Amino acid sequence: MYKYEYDYVSIPVGMVSGKLKEDFRQVIERYAADGWKLHSVVPMPLLAGGQASVLELIFERIKE
């Protein structure tokens, strides 16, 4: 049976602009090059108007 490890990356969202402070695509590509698979994307916590303040990327890979 496989055992997994996880890594979490938080990307802040601009309060005024609503834009991500880092390109999530580049983060995913960087992690994929190191053997990680994107498991989940979670917007956390919501601000007034429903805007996320942080985008949480959760990566998974089999433990060696």
PyMOL Python script that loads the backbone (N, CA, C, O; Angstrom):
from pymol import cmd

cmd.read_pdbstr("""\
ATOM      1  N   MET A   1       0.841  -1.173   0.000  1.00  0.00           N
ATOM      2  CA  MET A   1       0.000   0.000   0.000  1.00  0.00           C
ATOM      3  C   MET A   1       0.891   1.244   0.000  1.00  0.00           C
ATOM      4  O   MET A   1       1.909   1.296   0.691  1.00  0.00           O
ATOM      5  N   TYR A   2       0.492   2.231  -0.781  1.00  0.00           N
ATOM      6  CA  TYR A   2       1.254   3.473  -0.883  1.00  0.00           C
ATOM      7  C   TYR A   2       0.983   4.374   0.306  1.00  0.00           C
ATOM      8  O   TYR A   2      -0.116   4.391   0.861  1.00  0.00           O
ATOM      9  N   LYS A   3       2.008   5.121   0.682  1.00  0.00           N
ATOM     10  CA  LYS A   3       1.856   6.199   1.660  1.00  0.00           C
ATOM     11  C   LYS A   3       2.149   7.488   0.921  1.00  0.00           C
ATOM     12  O   LYS A   3       3.028   7.544   0.061  1.00  0.00           O
ATOM     13  N   TYR A   4       1.404   8.520   1.266  1.00  0.00           N
ATOM     14  CA  TYR A   4       1.511   9.789   0.561  1.00  0.00           C
ATOM     15  C   TYR A   4       2.020  10.887   1.482  1.00  0.00           C
ATOM     16  O   TYR A   4       1.855  10.837   2.700  1.00  0.00           O
ATOM     17  N   GLU A   5       2.642  11.875   0.861  1.00  0.00           N
ATOM     18  CA  GLU A   5       3.008  13.089   1.565  1.00  0.00           C
ATOM     19  C   GLU A   5       2.354  14.264   0.844  1.00  0.00           C
ATOM     20  O   GLU A   5       2.056  14.200  -0.349  1.00  0.00           O
ATOM     21  N   TYR A   6       2.141  15.327   1.594  1.00  0.00           N
ATOM     22  CA  TYR A   6       1.457  16.498   1.050  1.00  0.00           C
ATOM     23  C   TYR A   6       2.276  17.750   1.306  1.00  0.00           C
ATOM     24  O   TYR A   6       3.026  17.847   2.277  1.00  0.00           O
ATOM     25  N   ASP A   7       2.108  18.695   0.411  1.00  0.00           N
ATOM     26  CA  ASP A   7       2.723  20.006   0.592  1.00  0.00           C
ATOM     27  C   ASP A   7       1.668  21.053   0.255  1.00  0.00           C
ATOM     28  O   ASP A   7       0.830  20.851  -0.625  1.00  0.00           O
ATOM     29  N   TYR A   8       1.721  22.160   0.960  1.00  0.00           N
ATOM     30  CA  TYR A   8       0.710  23.204   0.830  1.00  0.00           C
ATOM     31  C   TYR A   8       1.371  24.514   0.435  1.00  0.00           C
ATOM     32  O   TYR A   8       2.382  24.914   1.013  1.00  0.00           O
ATOM     33  N   VAL A   9       0.788  25.174  -0.555  1.00  0.00           N
ATOM     34  CA  VAL A   9       1.299  26.463  -1.017  1.00  0.00           C
ATOM     35  C   VAL A   9       0.153  27.468  -0.951  1.00  0.00           C
ATOM     36  O   VAL A   9      -0.908  27.261  -1.539  1.00  0.00           O
ATOM     37  N   SER A  10       0.386  28.549  -0.230  1.00  0.00           N
ATOM     38  CA  SER A  10      -0.614  29.618  -0.114  1.00  0.00           C
ATOM     39  C   SER A  10      -0.211  30.768  -1.023  1.00  0.00           C
ATOM     40  O   SER A  10       0.899  31.291  -0.926  1.00  0.00           O
ATOM     41  N   ILE A  11      -1.109  31.152  -1.895  1.00  0.00           N
ATOM     42  CA  ILE A  11      -0.871  32.286  -2.786  1.00  0.00           C
ATOM     43  C   ILE A  11      -1.845  33.398  -2.397  1.00  0.00           C
ATOM     44  O   ILE A  11      -3.055  33.251  -2.569  1.00  0.00           O
ATOM     45  N   PRO A  12      -1.321  34.508  -1.871  1.00  0.00           N
ATOM     46  CA  PRO A  12      -2.193  35.612  -1.459  1.00  0.00           C
ATOM     47  C   PRO A  12      -2.904  36.256  -2.658  1.00  0.00           C
ATOM     48  O   PRO A  12      -2.395  36.284  -3.778  1.00  0.00           O
ATOM     49  N   VAL A  13      -4.083  36.761  -2.370  1.00  0.00           N
ATOM     50  CA  VAL A  13      -4.879  37.481  -3.364  1.00  0.00           C
ATOM     51  C   VAL A  13      -4.872  38.952  -2.974  1.00  0.00           C
ATOM     52  O   VAL A  13      -5.084  39.286  -1.809  1.00  0.00           O
ATOM     53  N   GLY A  14      -4.630  39.830  -3.939  1.00  0.00           N
ATOM     54  CA  GLY A  14      -4.632  41.266  -3.665  1.00  0.00           C
ATOM     55  C   GLY A  14      -5.977  41.732  -3.143  1.00  0.00           C
ATOM     56  O   GLY A  14      -7.020  41.420  -3.718  1.00  0.00           O
ATOM     57  N   MET A  15      -5.947  42.480  -2.052  1.00  0.00           N
ATOM     58  CA  MET A  15      -7.187  42.934  -1.418  1.00  0.00           C
ATOM     59  C   MET A  15      -7.986  43.864  -2.334  1.00  0.00           C
ATOM     60  O   MET A  15      -9.212  43.771  -2.389  1.00  0.00           O
ATOM     61  N   VAL A  16      -7.313  44.742  -3.039  1.00  0.00           N
ATOM     62  CA  VAL A  16      -8.002  45.713  -3.887  1.00  0.00           C
ATOM     63  C   VAL A  16      -8.203  45.159  -5.290  1.00  0.00           C
ATOM     64  O   VAL A  16      -9.298  45.233  -5.847  1.00  0.00           O
ATOM     65  N   SER A  17      -7.130  44.600  -5.858  1.00  0.00           N
ATOM     66  CA  SER A  17      -7.183  44.142  -7.255  1.00  0.00           C
ATOM     67  C   SER A  17      -7.867  42.796  -7.422  1.00  0.00           C
ATOM     68  O   SER A  17      -8.452  42.526  -8.471  1.00  0.00           O
ATOM     69  N   GLY A  18      -7.801  41.939  -6.391  1.00  0.00           N
ATOM     70  CA  GLY A  18      -8.354  40.597  -6.510  1.00  0.00           C
ATOM     71  C   GLY A  18      -7.475  39.664  -7.333  1.00  0.00           C
ATOM     72  O   GLY A  18      -7.872  38.542  -7.649  1.00  0.00           O
ATOM     73  N   LYS A  19      -6.275  40.135  -7.679  1.00  0.00           N
ATOM     74  CA  LYS A  19      -5.360  39.318  -8.486  1.00  0.00           C
ATOM     75  C   LYS A  19      -4.415  38.539  -7.582  1.00  0.00           C
ATOM     76  O   LYS A  19      -4.050  38.994  -6.498  1.00  0.00           O
ATOM     77  N   LEU A  20      -4.026  37.353  -8.052  1.00  0.00           N
ATOM     78  CA  LEU A  20      -3.090  36.522  -7.303  1.00  0.00           C
ATOM     79  C   LEU A  20      -1.701  37.154  -7.304  1.00  0.00           C
ATOM     80  O   LEU A  20      -1.277  37.727  -8.307  1.00  0.00           O
ATOM     81  N   LYS A  21      -0.996  37.049  -6.183  1.00  0.00           N
ATOM     82  CA  LYS A  21       0.344  37.633  -6.049  1.00  0.00           C
ATOM     83  C   LYS A  21       1.399  36.808  -6.792  1.00  0.00           C
ATOM     84  O   LYS A  21       2.510  37.284  -7.022  1.00  0.00           O
ATOM     85  N   GLU A  22       1.049  35.563  -7.169  1.00  0.00           N
ATOM     86  CA  GLU A  22       1.960  34.681  -7.895  1.00  0.00           C
ATOM     87  C   GLU A  22       1.125  33.878  -8.887  1.00  0.00           C
ATOM     88  O   GLU A  22      -0.028  33.549  -8.606  1.00  0.00           O
ATOM     89  N   ASP A  23       1.697  33.561 -10.040  1.00  0.00           N
ATOM     90  CA  ASP A  23       0.982  32.798 -11.062  1.00  0.00           C
ATOM     91  C   ASP A  23       0.869  31.338 -10.628  1.00  0.00           C
ATOM     92  O   ASP A  23       1.876  30.634 -10.544  1.00  0.00           O
ATOM     93  N   PHE A  24      -0.349  30.885 -10.353  1.00  0.00           N
ATOM     94  CA  PHE A  24      -0.554  29.523  -9.880  1.00  0.00           C
ATOM     95  C   PHE A  24      -0.084  28.488 -10.892  1.00  0.00           C
ATOM     96  O   PHE A  24       0.319  27.391 -10.506  1.00  0.00           O
ATOM     97  N   ARG A  25      -0.129  28.818 -12.182  1.00  0.00           N
ATOM     98  CA  ARG A  25       0.320  27.873 -13.211  1.00  0.00           C
ATOM     99  C   ARG A  25       1.813  27.570 -13.075  1.00  0.00           C
ATOM    100  O   ARG A  25       2.245  26.429 -13.242  1.00  0.00           O
ATOM    101  N   GLN A  26       2.584  28.599 -12.773  1.00  0.00           N
ATOM    102  CA  GLN A  26       4.028  28.408 -12.597  1.00  0.00           C
ATOM    103  C   GLN A  26       4.321  27.573 -11.356  1.00  0.00           C
ATOM    104  O   GLN A  26       5.237  26.750 -11.360  1.00  0.00           O
ATOM    105  N   VAL A  27       3.549  27.783 -10.302  1.00  0.00           N
ATOM    106  CA  VAL A  27       3.725  26.987  -9.085  1.00  0.00           C
ATOM    107  C   VAL A  27       3.431  25.514  -9.389  1.00  0.00           C
ATOM    108  O   VAL A  27       4.188  24.634  -8.979  1.00  0.00           O
ATOM    109  N   ILE A  28       2.345  25.249 -10.098  1.00  0.00           N
ATOM    110  CA  ILE A  28       1.981  23.871 -10.441  1.00  0.00           C
ATOM    111  C   ILE A  28       3.062  23.227 -11.307  1.00  0.00           C
ATOM    112  O   ILE A  28       3.433  22.077 -11.076  1.00  0.00           O
ATOM    113  N   GLU A  29       3.564  23.947 -12.287  1.00  0.00           N
ATOM    114  CA  GLU A  29       4.624  23.420 -13.159  1.00  0.00           C
ATOM    115  C   GLU A  29       5.886  23.114 -12.358  1.00  0.00           C
ATOM    116  O   GLU A  29       6.530  22.088 -12.577  1.00  0.00           O
ATOM    117  N   ARG A  30       6.233  23.987 -11.447  1.00  0.00           N
ATOM    118  CA  ARG A  30       7.433  23.802 -10.624  1.00  0.00           C
ATOM    119  C   ARG A  30       7.304  22.549  -9.749  1.00  0.00           C
ATOM    120  O   ARG A  30       8.240  21.756  -9.643  1.00  0.00           O
ATOM    121  N   TYR A  31       6.155  22.385  -9.137  1.00  0.00           N
ATOM    122  CA  TYR A  31       5.941  21.207  -8.302  1.00  0.00           C
ATOM    123  C   TYR A  31       5.869  19.929  -9.141  1.00  0.00           C
ATOM    124  O   TYR A  31       6.399  18.894  -8.736  1.00  0.00           O
ATOM    125  N   ALA A  32       5.231  19.991 -10.280  1.00  0.00           N
ATOM    126  CA  ALA A  32       5.138  18.814 -11.158  1.00  0.00           C
ATOM    127  C   ALA A  32       6.525  18.352 -11.590  1.00  0.00           C
ATOM    128  O   ALA A  32       6.765  17.150 -11.709  1.00  0.00           O
ATOM    129  N   ALA A  33       7.426  19.275 -11.822  1.00  0.00           N
ATOM    130  CA  ALA A  33       8.796  18.924 -12.213  1.00  0.00           C
ATOM    131  C   ALA A  33       9.521  18.173 -11.096  1.00  0.00           C
ATOM    132  O   ALA A  33      10.477  17.442 -11.355  1.00  0.00           O
ATOM    133  N   ASP A  34       9.063  18.354  -9.847  1.00  0.00           N
ATOM    134  CA  ASP A  34       9.660  17.665  -8.707  1.00  0.00           C
ATOM    135  C   ASP A  34       8.865  16.420  -8.298  1.00  0.00           C
ATOM    136  O   ASP A  34       9.105  15.849  -7.234  1.00  0.00           O
ATOM    137  N   GLY A  35       7.919  16.004  -9.144  1.00  0.00           N
ATOM    138  CA  GLY A  35       7.180  14.770  -8.877  1.00  0.00           C
ATOM    139  C   GLY A  35       5.896  14.911  -8.089  1.00  0.00           C
ATOM    140  O   GLY A  35       5.302  13.910  -7.689  1.00  0.00           O
ATOM    141  N   TRP A  36       5.462  16.132  -7.861  1.00  0.00           N
ATOM    142  CA  TRP A  36       4.216  16.371  -7.130  1.00  0.00           C
ATOM    143  C   TRP A  36       3.036  16.421  -8.090  1.00  0.00           C
ATOM    144  O   TRP A  36       3.179  16.834  -9.241  1.00  0.00           O
ATOM    145  N   LYS A  37       1.876  16.003  -7.613  1.00  0.00           N
ATOM    146  CA  LYS A  37       0.627  16.082  -8.374  1.00  0.00           C
ATOM    147  C   LYS A  37      -0.303  17.040  -7.633  1.00  0.00           C
ATOM    148  O   LYS A  37      -0.436  16.976  -6.411  1.00  0.00           O
ATOM    149  N   LEU A  38      -0.943  17.930  -8.395  1.00  0.00           N
ATOM    150  CA  LEU A  38      -1.908  18.842  -7.779  1.00  0.00           C
ATOM    151  C   LEU A  38      -3.094  18.024  -7.275  1.00  0.00           C
ATOM    152  O   LEU A  38      -3.732  17.302  -8.042  1.00  0.00           O
ATOM    153  N   HIS A  39      -3.379  18.142  -5.995  1.00  0.00           N
ATOM    154  CA  HIS A  39      -4.471  17.376  -5.387  1.00  0.00           C
ATOM    155  C   HIS A  39      -5.741  18.214  -5.281  1.00  0.00           C
ATOM    156  O   HIS A  39      -6.827  17.757  -5.640  1.00  0.00           O
ATOM    157  N   SER A  40      -5.597  19.454  -4.782  1.00  0.00           N
ATOM    158  CA  SER A  40      -6.766  20.304  -4.560  1.00  0.00           C
ATOM    159  C   SER A  40      -6.386  21.777  -4.629  1.00  0.00           C
ATOM    160  O   SER A  40      -5.233  22.156  -4.428  1.00  0.00           O
ATOM    161  N   VAL A  41      -7.390  22.590  -4.919  1.00  0.00           N
ATOM    162  CA  VAL A  41      -7.260  24.043  -4.860  1.00  0.00           C
ATOM    163  C   VAL A  41      -8.396  24.533  -3.976  1.00  0.00           C
ATOM    164  O   VAL A  41      -9.567  24.249  -4.227  1.00  0.00           O
ATOM    165  N   VAL A  42      -8.027  25.277  -2.934  1.00  0.00           N
ATOM    166  CA  VAL A  42      -9.022  25.725  -1.966  1.00  0.00           C
ATOM    167  C   VAL A  42      -8.904  27.236  -1.775  1.00  0.00           C
ATOM    168  O   VAL A  42      -7.856  27.717  -1.345  1.00  0.00           O
ATOM    169  N   PRO A  43      -9.963  27.995  -2.087  1.00  0.00           N
ATOM    170  CA  PRO A  43      -9.952  29.431  -1.776  1.00  0.00           C
ATOM    171  C   PRO A  43     -10.264  29.617  -0.290  1.00  0.00           C
ATOM    172  O   PRO A  43     -11.266  29.101   0.205  1.00  0.00           O
ATOM    173  N   MET A  44      -9.401  30.355   0.425  1.00  0.00           N
ATOM    174  CA  MET A  44      -9.588  30.512   1.861  1.00  0.00           C
ATOM    175  C   MET A  44      -9.317  31.945   2.273  1.00  0.00           C
ATOM    176  O   MET A  44      -8.804  32.707   1.453  1.00  0.00           O
ATOM    177  N   PRO A  45      -9.617  32.345   3.451  1.00  0.00           N
ATOM    178  CA  PRO A  45     -11.020  32.470   3.823  1.00  0.00           C
ATOM    179  C   PRO A  45     -11.656  33.551   2.969  1.00  0.00           C
ATOM    180  O   PRO A  45     -10.964  34.405   2.416  1.00  0.00           O
ATOM    181  N   LEU A  46     -12.919  33.512   2.869  1.00  0.00           N
ATOM    182  CA  LEU A  46     -13.618  34.478   2.030  1.00  0.00           C
ATOM    183  C   LEU A  46     -13.750  35.831   2.714  1.00  0.00           C
ATOM    184  O   LEU A  46     -14.024  35.919   3.911  1.00  0.00           O
ATOM    185  N   LEU A  47     -13.551  36.874   1.933  1.00  0.00           N
ATOM    186  CA  LEU A  47     -13.711  38.239   2.428  1.00  0.00           C
ATOM    187  C   LEU A  47     -15.108  38.738   2.062  1.00  0.00           C
ATOM    188  O   LEU A  47     -15.894  38.013   1.453  1.00  0.00           O
ATOM    189  N   ALA A  48     -15.401  39.943   2.427  1.00  0.00           N
ATOM    190  CA  ALA A  48     -16.683  40.539   2.075  1.00  0.00           C
ATOM    191  C   ALA A  48     -16.879  40.485   0.574  1.00  0.00           C
ATOM    192  O   ALA A  48     -15.950  40.765  -0.183  1.00  0.00           O
ATOM    193  N   GLY A  49     -18.046  40.138   0.142  1.00  0.00           N
ATOM    194  CA  GLY A  49     -18.327  40.038  -1.287  1.00  0.00           C
ATOM    195  C   GLY A  49     -17.951  38.679  -1.860  1.00  0.00           C
ATOM    196  O   GLY A  49     -18.092  38.452  -3.062  1.00  0.00           O
ATOM    197  N   GLY A  50     -17.470  37.768  -1.005  1.00  0.00           N
ATOM    198  CA  GLY A  50     -17.148  36.420  -1.463  1.00  0.00           C
ATOM    199  C   GLY A  50     -15.766  36.252  -2.061  1.00  0.00           C
ATOM    200  O   GLY A  50     -15.470  35.186  -2.601  1.00  0.00           O
ATOM    201  N   GLN A  51     -14.913  37.252  -1.990  1.00  0.00           N
ATOM    202  CA  GLN A  51     -13.565  37.163  -2.561  1.00  0.00           C
ATOM    203  C   GLN A  51     -12.651  36.383  -1.622  1.00  0.00           C
ATOM    204  O   GLN A  51     -12.671  36.589  -0.409  1.00  0.00           O
ATOM    205  N   ALA A  52     -11.847  35.485  -2.196  1.00  0.00           N
ATOM    206  CA  ALA A  52     -10.869  34.741  -1.404  1.00  0.00           C
ATOM    207  C   ALA A  52      -9.685  35.645  -1.084  1.00  0.00           C
ATOM    208  O   ALA A  52      -9.298  36.484  -1.898  1.00  0.00           O
ATOM    209  N   SER A  53      -9.112  35.471   0.108  1.00  0.00           N
ATOM    210  CA  SER A  53      -7.924  36.238   0.481  1.00  0.00           C
ATOM    211  C   SER A  53      -6.646  35.458   0.178  1.00  0.00           C
ATOM    212  O   SER A  53      -5.573  36.043   0.029  1.00  0.00           O
ATOM    213  N   VAL A  54      -6.773  34.130   0.088  1.00  0.00           N
ATOM    214  CA  VAL A  54      -5.641  33.237  -0.186  1.00  0.00           C
ATOM    215  C   VAL A  54      -6.137  32.063  -1.016  1.00  0.00           C
ATOM    216  O   VAL A  54      -7.224  31.536  -0.781  1.00  0.00           O
ATOM    217  N   LEU A  55      -5.336  31.664  -1.979  1.00  0.00           N
ATOM    218  CA  LEU A  55      -5.621  30.457  -2.752  1.00  0.00           C
ATOM    219  C   LEU A  55      -4.643  29.392  -2.262  1.00  0.00           C
ATOM    220  O   LEU A  55      -3.430  29.549  -2.396  1.00  0.00           O
ATOM    221  N   GLU A  56      -5.171  28.317  -1.700  1.00  0.00           N
ATOM    222  CA  GLU A  56      -4.339  27.250  -1.147  1.00  0.00           C
ATOM    223  C   GLU A  56      -4.244  26.117  -2.176  1.00  0.00           C
ATOM    224  O   GLU A  56      -5.260  25.541  -2.566  1.00  0.00           O
ATOM    225  N   LEU A  57      -3.009  25.800  -2.618  1.00  0.00           N
ATOM    226  CA  LEU A  57      -2.769  24.684  -3.528  1.00  0.00           C
ATOM    227  C   LEU A  57      -2.251  23.526  -2.694  1.00  0.00           C
ATOM    228  O   LEU A  57      -1.314  23.695  -1.913  1.00  0.00           O
ATOM    229  N   ILE A  58      -2.845  22.359  -2.850  1.00  0.00           N
ATOM    230  CA  ILE A  58      -2.435  21.181  -2.101  1.00  0.00           C
ATOM    231  C   ILE A  58      -1.861  20.168  -3.094  1.00  0.00           C
ATOM    232  O   ILE A  58      -2.526  19.759  -4.045  1.00  0.00           O
ATOM    233  N   PHE A  59      -0.604  19.775  -2.847  1.00  0.00           N
ATOM    234  CA  PHE A  59       0.090  18.839  -3.714  1.00  0.00           C
ATOM    235  C   PHE A  59       0.304  17.513  -2.998  1.00  0.00           C
ATOM    236  O   PHE A  59       0.406  17.457  -1.773  1.00  0.00           O
ATOM    237  N   GLU A  60       0.368  16.441  -3.797  1.00  0.00           N
ATOM    238  CA  GLU A  60       0.486  15.090  -3.255  1.00  0.00           C
ATOM    239  C   GLU A  60       1.529  14.322  -4.059  1.00  0.00           C
ATOM    240  O   GLU A  60       1.668  14.515  -5.267  1.00  0.00           O
ATOM    241  N   ARG A  61       2.266  13.442  -3.363  1.00  0.00           N
ATOM    242  CA  ARG A  61       3.132  12.490  -4.054  1.00  0.00           C
ATOM    243  C   ARG A  61       3.347  11.286  -3.152  1.00  0.00           C
ATOM    244  O   ARG A  61       3.186  11.359  -1.934  1.00  0.00           O
ATOM    245  N   ILE A  62       3.711  10.189  -3.774  1.00  0.00           N
ATOM    246  CA  ILE A  62       3.966   8.963  -3.035  1.00  0.00           C
ATOM    247  C   ILE A  62       5.280   9.114  -2.287  1.00  0.00           C
ATOM    248  O   ILE A  62       6.278   9.568  -2.847  1.00  0.00           O
ATOM    249  N   LYS A  63       5.270   8.726  -1.010  1.00  0.00           N
ATOM    250  CA  LYS A  63       6.495   8.772  -0.203  1.00  0.00           C
ATOM    251  C   LYS A  63       7.467   7.728  -0.733  1.00  0.00           C
ATOM    252  O   LYS A  63       7.078   6.623  -1.110  1.00  0.00           O
ATOM    253  N   GLU A  64       8.703   8.093  -0.750  1.00  0.00           N
ATOM    254  CA  GLU A  64       9.737   7.147  -1.212  1.00  0.00           C
ATOM    255  C   GLU A  64      10.377   6.447  -0.034  1.00  0.00           C
ATOM    256  O   GLU A  64      11.267   5.616  -0.218  1.00  0.00           O
TER     257      GLU A  64
END
""", "prot")
cmd.dss("prot")
cmd.show_as("cartoon", "prot")
cmd.util.cbc("prot")
cmd.orient("prot")
